[in-house]
Amino acid sequence: MDRRLGRIDGLYEEIDWDDAKAARNLVDHAISFEVARRAFDDPFSIAGEDETEDYDEDRYNLIAMVDQRILHVTYTNRGHRIRIISARLAERRERRRYHEATADD
């Protein structure tokens, strides 16, 4: 994760997702995509390209705080839309990275 994202208000017309995938994500990770969409409002969020696999599209990972919880949200850009792919609580190393990055501000 190498690039900071500020607020995206006005940069994208909408944030969307597949409803079936959102339902599975809620069961698997106990994080709704409605909550995950608020991660994009965190002015201290950090993001970077997801290079773990060769996807058919560019994917990005966002680490951000929502309701005092640090989330890891994977998403892609589709035109002027953000499409959420998955969301979960951040792992220990991701939380540490978030806190280290925000301590620098």
Sequence and secondary structure as in RCSB ss.txt:
>XXXX:A:sequence
MDRRLGRIDGLYEEIDWDDAKAARNLVDHAISFEVARRAFDDPFSIAGEDETEDYDEDRYNLIAMVDQRILHVTY
TNRGHRIRIISARLAERRERRRYHEATADD
>XXXX:A:secstr
  EE    TTT SEEE  HHHHHHHHHHHS  HHHHGGGGG TT EEEE  SS  SS  EEEEEEETTEEEEEEE
EEETTEEEEEEEEE  HHHHHHHHHHHHT 
